[in-house]
Amino acid sequence: MNHTEIIATTRHWLSSIVIGLNLCPFAQRVFEADRIRYVVSDAVDEAGLAACLSDELKWLAAAPLATIETTLLIHPHMFGDFLDYNDFLEAADDLLVRLDLDGVVQVASFHPAYQFAETEPDAVENFTNRSPYPMLHLLREESVSAIADDEEKLLAIPERNIATLRALGLSGMLQMLAKASIRQTSEPEA
């Protein structure tokens, strides 16, 4: 797949799953305002992805908030294995600290085989963080704070999402993904 197709698939996943199920109450506003930056990394190793992540963190921190609020750094050529991907998240957090962006930008994680601790691989709640490709979601803390004026509501989002997906059920979720033609594989793109 080329970058255009990867971005189109990601946008479709956002609109049909994330926004369609209201998994992120902030997503629709920035999606409709076209204030999401989509970056496809061609990295094939951790050093390459770390360099790309560093560039994107700096870019997002410097960009005007009115233009771009958040970035999806999609890396389809690596980290097909969720545990390897999960291990990289510590390096991503360390990079935030080294760039003095801790508290300015936060990194959220999405992966086709996302699995929360203490859950089975096919547990429906894992789909709250499952995406068509491995990706890192770079969010400005300022944007989250401005929208989430009620901390209790913000903290309730994960529980609400789990309840939503459990009500839908695994078969319902898989049907929704199939209807939206969204693949669920953790194999890296060739």
Biotite code that builds the C-alpha atoms (Angstrom):
import biotite.structure as struc

atoms = struc.array([
    struc.Atom([0.000, 0.000, 0.000], chain_id="A", res_id=1, res_name="MET", atom_name="CA", element="C"),
    struc.Atom([1.154, 3.511, -0.662], chain_id="A", res_id=2, res_name="ASN", atom_name="CA", element="C"),
    struc.Atom([0.962, 6.381, 1.810], chain_id="A", res_id=3, res_name="HIS", atom_name="CA", element="C"),
    struc.Atom([-2.271, 7.732, 0.317], chain_id="A", res_id=4, res_name="THR", atom_name="CA", element="C"),
    struc.Atom([-4.043, 4.385, 0.764], chain_id="A", res_id=5, res_name="GLU", atom_name="CA", element="C"),
    struc.Atom([-2.726, 3.976, 4.312], chain_id="A", res_id=6, res_name="ILE", atom_name="CA", element="C"),
    struc.Atom([-3.979, 7.439, 5.256], chain_id="A", res_id=7, res_name="ILE", atom_name="CA", element="C"),
    struc.Atom([-7.347, 6.803, 3.574], chain_id="A", res_id=8, res_name="ALA", atom_name="CA", element="C"),
    struc.Atom([-7.741, 3.541, 5.525], chain_id="A", res_id=9, res_name="THR", atom_name="CA", element="C"),
    struc.Atom([-6.811, 5.328, 8.750], chain_id="A", res_id=10, res_name="THR", atom_name="CA", element="C"),
    struc.Atom([-9.276, 8.158, 8.093], chain_id="A", res_id=11, res_name="ARG", atom_name="CA", element="C"),
    struc.Atom([-11.996, 5.609, 7.346], chain_id="A", res_id=12, res_name="HIS", atom_name="CA", element="C"),
    struc.Atom([-11.238, 3.765, 10.610], chain_id="A", res_id=13, res_name="TRP", atom_name="CA", element="C"),
    struc.Atom([-11.435, 7.063, 12.497], chain_id="A", res_id=14, res_name="LEU", atom_name="CA", element="C"),
    struc.Atom([-14.782, 8.020, 11.012], chain_id="A", res_id=15, res_name="SER", atom_name="CA", element="C"),
    struc.Atom([-16.464, 4.617, 11.134], chain_id="A", res_id=16, res_name="SER", atom_name="CA", element="C"),
    struc.Atom([-15.074, 3.128, 14.357], chain_id="A", res_id=17, res_name="ILE", atom_name="CA", element="C"),
    struc.Atom([-13.562, 5.811, 16.614], chain_id="A", res_id=18, res_name="VAL", atom_name="CA", element="C"),
    struc.Atom([-16.107, 8.515, 15.792], chain_id="A", res_id=19, res_name="ILE", atom_name="CA", element="C"),
    struc.Atom([-18.899, 6.117, 14.825], chain_id="A", res_id=20, res_name="GLY", atom_name="CA", element="C"),
    struc.Atom([-18.790, 4.452, 18.242], chain_id="A", res_id=21, res_name="LEU", atom_name="CA", element="C"),
    struc.Atom([-17.842, 7.710, 20.022], chain_id="A", res_id=22, res_name="ASN", atom_name="CA", element="C"),
    struc.Atom([-14.746, 6.041, 21.492], chain_id="A", res_id=23, res_name="LEU", atom_name="CA", element="C"),
    struc.Atom([-13.050, 9.429, 21.632], chain_id="A", res_id=24, res_name="CYS", atom_name="CA", element="C"),
    struc.Atom([-15.421, 12.315, 22.284], chain_id="A", res_id=25, res_name="PRO", atom_name="CA", element="C"),
    struc.Atom([-12.801, 14.764, 20.954], chain_id="A", res_id=26, res_name="PHE", atom_name="CA", element="C"),
    struc.Atom([-12.106, 13.069, 17.640], chain_id="A", res_id=27, res_name="ALA", atom_name="CA", element="C"),
    struc.Atom([-15.081, 14.275, 15.624], chain_id="A", res_id=28, res_name="GLN", atom_name="CA", element="C"),
    struc.Atom([-14.330, 17.969, 16.158], chain_id="A", res_id=29, res_name="ARG", atom_name="CA", element="C"),
    struc.Atom([-10.700, 17.759, 14.965], chain_id="A", res_id=30, res_name="VAL", atom_name="CA", element="C"),
    struc.Atom([-11.560, 15.266, 12.206], chain_id="A", res_id=31, res_name="PHE", atom_name="CA", element="C"),
    struc.Atom([-14.255, 17.508, 10.717], chain_id="A", res_id=32, res_name="GLU", atom_name="CA", element="C"),
    struc.Atom([-12.044, 20.587, 11.093], chain_id="A", res_id=33, res_name="ALA", atom_name="CA", element="C"),
    struc.Atom([-9.234, 18.748, 9.266], chain_id="A", res_id=34, res_name="ASP", atom_name="CA", element="C"),
    struc.Atom([-6.821, 19.436, 12.137], chain_id="A", res_id=35, res_name="ARG", atom_name="CA", element="C"),
    struc.Atom([-5.312, 15.948, 12.280], chain_id="A", res_id=36, res_name="ILE", atom_name="CA", element="C"),
    struc.Atom([-1.898, 15.460, 10.694], chain_id="A", res_id=37, res_name="ARG", atom_name="CA", element="C"),
    struc.Atom([-1.401, 11.995, 9.192], chain_id="A", res_id=38, res_name="TYR", atom_name="CA", element="C"),
    struc.Atom([2.218, 10.912, 8.774], chain_id="A", res_id=39, res_name="VAL", atom_name="CA", element="C"),
    struc.Atom([3.219, 7.548, 7.374], chain_id="A", res_id=40, res_name="VAL", atom_name="CA", element="C"),
    struc.Atom([6.686, 6.467, 8.433], chain_id="A", res_id=41, res_name="SER", atom_name="CA", element="C"),
    struc.Atom([8.782, 4.260, 6.191], chain_id="A", res_id=42, res_name="ASP", atom_name="CA", element="C"),
    struc.Atom([10.905, 3.263, 9.189], chain_id="A", res_id=43, res_name="ALA", atom_name="CA", element="C"),
    struc.Atom([11.919, -0.374, 9.351], chain_id="A", res_id=44, res_name="VAL", atom_name="CA", element="C"),
    struc.Atom([13.820, -0.257, 12.648], chain_id="A", res_id=45, res_name="ASP", atom_name="CA", element="C"),
    struc.Atom([13.508, 1.370, 16.057], chain_id="A", res_id=46, res_name="GLU", atom_name="CA", element="C"),
    struc.Atom([16.155, 4.008, 15.368], chain_id="A", res_id=47, res_name="ALA", atom_name="CA", element="C"),
    struc.Atom([14.339, 5.117, 12.219], chain_id="A", res_id=48, res_name="GLY", atom_name="CA", element="C"),
    struc.Atom([10.986, 5.270, 13.996], chain_id="A", res_id=49, res_name="LEU", atom_name="CA", element="C"),
    struc.Atom([12.502, 7.130, 16.962], chain_id="A", res_id=50, res_name="ALA", atom_name="CA", element="C"),
    struc.Atom([13.963, 9.721, 14.543], chain_id="A", res_id=51, res_name="ALA", atom_name="CA", element="C"),
    struc.Atom([10.601, 10.110, 12.819], chain_id="A", res_id=52, res_name="CYS", atom_name="CA", element="C"),
    struc.Atom([8.824, 10.379, 16.172], chain_id="A", res_id=53, res_name="LEU", atom_name="CA", element="C"),
    struc.Atom([11.303, 13.020, 17.317], chain_id="A", res_id=54, res_name="SER", atom_name="CA", element="C"),
    struc.Atom([10.690, 15.060, 14.164], chain_id="A", res_id=55, res_name="ASP", atom_name="CA", element="C"),
    struc.Atom([6.924, 14.806, 14.545], chain_id="A", res_id=56, res_name="GLU", atom_name="CA", element="C"),
    struc.Atom([6.938, 15.705, 18.237], chain_id="A", res_id=57, res_name="LEU", atom_name="CA", element="C"),
    struc.Atom([8.955, 18.831, 17.470], chain_id="A", res_id=58, res_name="LYS", atom_name="CA", element="C"),
    struc.Atom([6.771, 19.656, 14.475], chain_id="A", res_id=59, res_name="TRP", atom_name="CA", element="C"),
    struc.Atom([3.545, 19.319, 16.459], chain_id="A", res_id=60, res_name="LEU", atom_name="CA", element="C"),
    struc.Atom([4.849, 21.347, 19.389], chain_id="A", res_id=61, res_name="ALA", atom_name="CA", element="C"),
    struc.Atom([5.863, 24.175, 17.025], chain_id="A", res_id=62, res_name="ALA", atom_name="CA", element="C"),
    struc.Atom([2.780, 24.136, 14.774], chain_id="A", res_id=63, res_name="ALA", atom_name="CA", element="C"),
    struc.Atom([-0.039, 26.596, 15.459], chain_id="A", res_id=64, res_name="PRO", atom_name="CA", element="C"),
    struc.Atom([-2.818, 24.940, 17.444], chain_id="A", res_id=65, res_name="LEU", atom_name="CA", element="C"),
    struc.Atom([-5.407, 26.534, 15.162], chain_id="A", res_id=66, res_name="ALA", atom_name="CA", element="C"),
    struc.Atom([-3.902, 24.629, 12.217], chain_id="A", res_id=67, res_name="THR", atom_name="CA", element="C"),
    struc.Atom([-3.058, 21.172, 13.589], chain_id="A", res_id=68, res_name="ILE", atom_name="CA", element="C"),
    struc.Atom([-4.106, 19.783, 16.956], chain_id="A", res_id=69, res_name="GLU", atom_name="CA", element="C"),
    struc.Atom([-2.914, 16.217, 16.800], chain_id="A", res_id=70, res_name="THR", atom_name="CA", element="C"),
    struc.Atom([-0.782, 13.837, 14.745], chain_id="A", res_id=71, res_name="THR", atom_name="CA", element="C"),
    struc.Atom([-1.213, 10.195, 13.869], chain_id="A", res_id=72, res_name="LEU", atom_name="CA", element="C"),
    struc.Atom([2.226, 8.725, 13.193], chain_id="A", res_id=73, res_name="LEU", atom_name="CA", element="C"),
    struc.Atom([1.453, 5.539, 11.294], chain_id="A", res_id=74, res_name="ILE", atom_name="CA", element="C"),
    struc.Atom([4.264, 3.003, 10.971], chain_id="A", res_id=75, res_name="HIS", atom_name="CA", element="C"),
    struc.Atom([3.007, 0.092, 8.870], chain_id="A", res_id=76, res_name="PRO", atom_name="CA", element="C"),
    struc.Atom([6.389, -1.510, 8.163], chain_id="A", res_id=77, res_name="HIS", atom_name="CA", element="C"),
    struc.Atom([7.328, -2.509, 11.682], chain_id="A", res_id=78, res_name="MET", atom_name="CA", element="C"),
    struc.Atom([6.079, -3.710, 15.032], chain_id="A", res_id=79, res_name="PHE", atom_name="CA", element="C"),
    struc.Atom([3.643, -6.278, 13.696], chain_id="A", res_id=80, res_name="GLY", atom_name="CA", element="C"),
    struc.Atom([4.133, -7.995, 17.058], chain_id="A", res_id=81, res_name="ASP", atom_name="CA", element="C"),
    struc.Atom([2.201, -6.127, 19.730], chain_id="A", res_id=82, res_name="PHE", atom_name="CA", element="C"),
    struc.Atom([4.675, -6.912, 22.519], chain_id="A", res_id=83, res_name="LEU", atom_name="CA", element="C"),
    struc.Atom([7.546, -5.408, 20.508], chain_id="A", res_id=84, res_name="ASP", atom_name="CA", element="C"),
    struc.Atom([5.379, -2.373, 19.815], chain_id="A", res_id=85, res_name="TYR", atom_name="CA", element="C"),
    struc.Atom([4.441, -2.106, 23.477], chain_id="A", res_id=86, res_name="ASN", atom_name="CA", element="C"),
    struc.Atom([8.129, -2.184, 24.464], chain_id="A", res_id=87, res_name="ASP", atom_name="CA", element="C"),
    struc.Atom([8.774, 0.780, 22.140], chain_id="A", res_id=88, res_name="PHE", atom_name="CA", element="C"),
    struc.Atom([6.260, 2.919, 24.052], chain_id="A", res_id=89, res_name="LEU", atom_name="CA", element="C"),
    struc.Atom([8.770, 3.363, 26.882], chain_id="A", res_id=90, res_name="GLU", atom_name="CA", element="C"),
    struc.Atom([11.277, 4.761, 24.373], chain_id="A", res_id=91, res_name="ALA", atom_name="CA", element="C"),
    struc.Atom([8.561, 7.115, 23.102], chain_id="A", res_id=92, res_name="ALA", atom_name="CA", element="C"),
    struc.Atom([7.910, 8.400, 26.620], chain_id="A", res_id=93, res_name="ASP", atom_name="CA", element="C"),
    struc.Atom([11.670, 8.784, 27.223], chain_id="A", res_id=94, res_name="ASP", atom_name="CA", element="C"),
    struc.Atom([11.900, 10.818, 24.019], chain_id="A", res_id=95, res_name="LEU", atom_name="CA", element="C"),
    struc.Atom([9.199, 13.184, 25.288], chain_id="A", res_id=96, res_name="LEU", atom_name="CA", element="C"),
    struc.Atom([11.311, 13.827, 28.382], chain_id="A", res_id=97, res_name="VAL", atom_name="CA", element="C"),
    struc.Atom([14.550, 14.287, 26.394], chain_id="A", res_id=98, res_name="ARG", atom_name="CA", element="C"),
    struc.Atom([12.837, 16.793, 24.093], chain_id="A", res_id=99, res_name="LEU", atom_name="CA", element="C"),
    struc.Atom([11.388, 18.614, 27.110], chain_id="A", res_id=100, res_name="ASP", atom_name="CA", element="C"),
    struc.Atom([7.881, 17.942, 25.774], chain_id="A", res_id=101, res_name="LEU", atom_name="CA", element="C"),
    struc.Atom([6.604, 15.891, 28.716], chain_id="A", res_id=102, res_name="ASP", atom_name="CA", element="C"),
    struc.Atom([3.452, 17.727, 29.798], chain_id="A", res_id=103, res_name="GLY", atom_name="CA", element="C"),
    struc.Atom([3.216, 19.402, 26.379], chain_id="A", res_id=104, res_name="VAL", atom_name="CA", element="C"),
    struc.Atom([2.486, 16.363, 24.199], chain_id="A", res_id=105, res_name="VAL", atom_name="CA", element="C"),
    struc.Atom([1.342, 12.903, 25.197], chain_id="A", res_id=106, res_name="GLN", atom_name="CA", element="C"),
    struc.Atom([1.611, 9.699, 23.192], chain_id="A", res_id=107, res_name="VAL", atom_name="CA", element="C"),
    struc.Atom([-1.362, 7.349, 22.925], chain_id="A", res_id=108, res_name="ALA", atom_name="CA", element="C"),
    struc.Atom([-0.961, 3.909, 21.402], chain_id="A", res_id=109, res_name="SER", atom_name="CA", element="C"),
    struc.Atom([-2.931, 2.014, 18.759], chain_id="A", res_id=110, res_name="PHE", atom_name="CA", element="C"),
    struc.Atom([-2.112, -1.340, 17.169], chain_id="A", res_id=111, res_name="HIS", atom_name="CA", element="C"),
    struc.Atom([-4.014, -3.981, 15.163], chain_id="A", res_id=112, res_name="PRO", atom_name="CA", element="C"),
    struc.Atom([-3.378, -6.561, 17.913], chain_id="A", res_id=113, res_name="ALA", atom_name="CA", element="C"),
    struc.Atom([-3.664, -4.213, 20.900], chain_id="A", res_id=114, res_name="TYR", atom_name="CA", element="C"),
    struc.Atom([-4.172, -6.113, 24.132], chain_id="A", res_id=115, res_name="GLN", atom_name="CA", element="C"),
    struc.Atom([-4.686, -4.615, 27.540], chain_id="A", res_id=116, res_name="PHE", atom_name="CA", element="C"),
    struc.Atom([-2.976, -6.318, 30.464], chain_id="A", res_id=117, res_name="ALA", atom_name="CA", element="C"),
    struc.Atom([-5.113, -8.974, 32.121], chain_id="A", res_id=118, res_name="GLU", atom_name="CA", element="C"),
    struc.Atom([-7.293, -9.474, 29.016], chain_id="A", res_id=119, res_name="THR", atom_name="CA", element="C"),
    struc.Atom([-7.563, -12.321, 26.539], chain_id="A", res_id=120, res_name="GLU", atom_name="CA", element="C"),
    struc.Atom([-6.433, -11.565, 22.966], chain_id="A", res_id=121, res_name="PRO", atom_name="CA", element="C"),
    struc.Atom([-10.010, -11.722, 21.671], chain_id="A", res_id=122, res_name="ASP", atom_name="CA", element="C"),
    struc.Atom([-11.523, -9.597, 24.453], chain_id="A", res_id=123, res_name="ALA", atom_name="CA", element="C"),
    struc.Atom([-13.737, -6.994, 22.819], chain_id="A", res_id=124, res_name="VAL", atom_name="CA", element="C"),
    struc.Atom([-12.404, -4.164, 25.013], chain_id="A", res_id=125, res_name="GLU", atom_name="CA", element="C"),
    struc.Atom([-9.050, -4.437, 23.237], chain_id="A", res_id=126, res_name="ASN", atom_name="CA", element="C"),
    struc.Atom([-10.742, -2.910, 20.185], chain_id="A", res_id=127, res_name="PHE", atom_name="CA", element="C"),
    struc.Atom([-10.809, 0.495, 21.897], chain_id="A", res_id=128, res_name="THR", atom_name="CA", element="C"),
    struc.Atom([-7.129, 0.718, 20.921], chain_id="A", res_id=129, res_name="ASN", atom_name="CA", element="C"),
    struc.Atom([-7.047, -1.469, 17.814], chain_id="A", res_id=130, res_name="ARG", atom_name="CA", element="C"),
    struc.Atom([-6.274, 0.265, 14.557], chain_id="A", res_id=131, res_name="SER", atom_name="CA", element="C"),
    struc.Atom([-5.615, -0.849, 10.983], chain_id="A", res_id=132, res_name="PRO", atom_name="CA", element="C"),
    struc.Atom([-1.861, -0.208, 11.395], chain_id="A", res_id=133, res_name="TYR", atom_name="CA", element="C"),
    struc.Atom([0.523, 0.314, 14.299], chain_id="A", res_id=134, res_name="PRO", atom_name="CA", element="C"),
    struc.Atom([0.447, 4.011, 15.117], chain_id="A", res_id=135, res_name="MET", atom_name="CA", element="C"),
    struc.Atom([1.343, 6.553, 17.731], chain_id="A", res_id=136, res_name="LEU", atom_name="CA", element="C"),
    struc.Atom([-1.184, 9.280, 18.442], chain_id="A", res_id=137, res_name="HIS", atom_name="CA", element="C"),
    struc.Atom([0.512, 12.519, 19.439], chain_id="A", res_id=138, res_name="LEU", atom_name="CA", element="C"),
    struc.Atom([-1.853, 14.724, 21.413], chain_id="A", res_id=139, res_name="LEU", atom_name="CA", element="C"),
    struc.Atom([-1.244, 18.225, 22.674], chain_id="A", res_id=140, res_name="ARG", atom_name="CA", element="C"),
    struc.Atom([-1.918, 18.381, 26.396], chain_id="A", res_id=141, res_name="GLU", atom_name="CA", element="C"),
    struc.Atom([-3.333, 21.865, 25.817], chain_id="A", res_id=142, res_name="GLU", atom_name="CA", element="C"),
    struc.Atom([-6.021, 20.472, 23.493], chain_id="A", res_id=143, res_name="SER", atom_name="CA", element="C"),
    struc.Atom([-7.007, 17.716, 25.891], chain_id="A", res_id=144, res_name="VAL", atom_name="CA", element="C"),
    struc.Atom([-7.186, 20.151, 28.823], chain_id="A", res_id=145, res_name="SER", atom_name="CA", element="C"),
    struc.Atom([-9.237, 22.710, 26.885], chain_id="A", res_id=146, res_name="ALA", atom_name="CA", element="C"),
    struc.Atom([-11.833, 20.125, 25.902], chain_id="A", res_id=147, res_name="ILE", atom_name="CA", element="C"),
    struc.Atom([-11.806, 18.044, 29.051], chain_id="A", res_id=148, res_name="ALA", atom_name="CA", element="C"),
    struc.Atom([-12.870, 20.643, 31.561], chain_id="A", res_id=149, res_name="ASP", atom_name="CA", element="C"),
    struc.Atom([-14.405, 17.913, 33.714], chain_id="A", res_id=150, res_name="ASP", atom_name="CA", element="C"),
    struc.Atom([-11.680, 15.525, 34.887], chain_id="A", res_id=151, res_name="GLU", atom_name="CA", element="C"),
    struc.Atom([-14.220, 12.967, 36.104], chain_id="A", res_id=152, res_name="GLU", atom_name="CA", element="C"),
    struc.Atom([-15.749, 12.756, 32.609], chain_id="A", res_id=153, res_name="LYS", atom_name="CA", element="C"),
    struc.Atom([-12.282, 12.375, 31.118], chain_id="A", res_id=154, res_name="LEU", atom_name="CA", element="C"),
    struc.Atom([-11.404, 9.546, 33.497], chain_id="A", res_id=155, res_name="LEU", atom_name="CA", element="C"),
    struc.Atom([-14.737, 7.839, 32.747], chain_id="A", res_id=156, res_name="ALA", atom_name="CA", element="C"),
    struc.Atom([-14.042, 7.531, 28.993], chain_id="A", res_id=157, res_name="ILE", atom_name="CA", element="C"),
    struc.Atom([-12.179, 4.185, 29.150], chain_id="A", res_id=158, res_name="PRO", atom_name="CA", element="C"),
    struc.Atom([-14.917, 2.574, 31.255], chain_id="A", res_id=159, res_name="GLU", atom_name="CA", element="C"),
    struc.Atom([-17.625, 3.964, 28.964], chain_id="A", res_id=160, res_name="ARG", atom_name="CA", element="C"),
    struc.Atom([-15.755, 2.631, 25.915], chain_id="A", res_id=161, res_name="ASN", atom_name="CA", element="C"),
    struc.Atom([-15.432, -0.829, 27.440], chain_id="A", res_id=162, res_name="ILE", atom_name="CA", element="C"),
    struc.Atom([-19.165, -0.835, 28.238], chain_id="A", res_id=163, res_name="ALA", atom_name="CA", element="C"),
    struc.Atom([-19.952, 0.268, 24.660], chain_id="A", res_id=164, res_name="THR", atom_name="CA", element="C"),
    struc.Atom([-17.853, -2.509, 23.133], chain_id="A", res_id=165, res_name="LEU", atom_name="CA", element="C"),
    struc.Atom([-19.094, -5.172, 25.533], chain_id="A", res_id=166, res_name="ARG", atom_name="CA", element="C"),
    struc.Atom([-22.675, -4.230, 24.623], chain_id="A", res_id=167, res_name="ALA", atom_name="CA", element="C"),
    struc.Atom([-21.739, -4.535, 20.942], chain_id="A", res_id=168, res_name="LEU", atom_name="CA", element="C"),
    struc.Atom([-19.956, -7.845, 21.579], chain_id="A", res_id=169, res_name="GLY", atom_name="CA", element="C"),
    struc.Atom([-17.043, -9.373, 19.721], chain_id="A", res_id=170, res_name="LEU", atom_name="CA", element="C"),
    struc.Atom([-19.163, -10.611, 16.820], chain_id="A", res_id=171, res_name="SER", atom_name="CA", element="C"),
    struc.Atom([-20.794, -7.184, 16.495], chain_id="A", res_id=172, res_name="GLY", atom_name="CA", element="C"),
    struc.Atom([-17.404, -5.492, 16.509], chain_id="A", res_id=173, res_name="MET", atom_name="CA", element="C"),
    struc.Atom([-16.024, -7.862, 13.890], chain_id="A", res_id=174, res_name="LEU", atom_name="CA", element="C"),
    struc.Atom([-19.130, -7.311, 11.728], chain_id="A", res_id=175, res_name="GLN", atom_name="CA", element="C"),
    struc.Atom([-18.687, -3.566, 12.033], chain_id="A", res_id=176, res_name="MET", atom_name="CA", element="C"),
    struc.Atom([-15.037, -3.824, 10.961], chain_id="A", res_id=177, res_name="LEU", atom_name="CA", element="C"),
    struc.Atom([-15.968, -6.087, 8.048], chain_id="A", res_id=178, res_name="ALA", atom_name="CA", element="C"),
    struc.Atom([-18.757, -3.739, 6.959], chain_id="A", res_id=179, res_name="LYS", atom_name="CA", element="C"),
    struc.Atom([-16.275, -0.863, 7.056], chain_id="A", res_id=180, res_name="ALA", atom_name="CA", element="C"),
    struc.Atom([-13.728, -3.029, 5.150], chain_id="A", res_id=181, res_name="SER", atom_name="CA", element="C"),
    struc.Atom([-11.129, -2.485, 7.857], chain_id="A", res_id=182, res_name="ILE", atom_name="CA", element="C"),
    struc.Atom([-8.534, -5.204, 8.098], chain_id="A", res_id=183, res_name="ARG", atom_name="CA", element="C"),
    struc.Atom([-7.371, -6.437, 11.475], chain_id="A", res_id=184, res_name="GLN", atom_name="CA", element="C"),
    struc.Atom([-3.929, -7.899, 11.042], chain_id="A", res_id=185, res_name="THR", atom_name="CA", element="C"),
    struc.Atom([-0.738, -7.183, 12.883], chain_id="A", res_id=186, res_name="SER", atom_name="CA", element="C"),
    struc.Atom([1.502, -8.174, 9.981], chain_id="A", res_id=187, res_name="GLU", atom_name="CA", element="C"),
    struc.Atom([3.753, -5.301, 8.865], chain_id="A", res_id=188, res_name="PRO", atom_name="CA", element="C"),
    struc.Atom([3.259, -4.003, 5.344], chain_id="A", res_id=189, res_name="GLU", atom_name="CA", element="C"),
    struc.Atom([5.846, -5.322, 2.903], chain_id="A", res_id=190, res_name="ALA", atom_name="CA", element="C"),
])
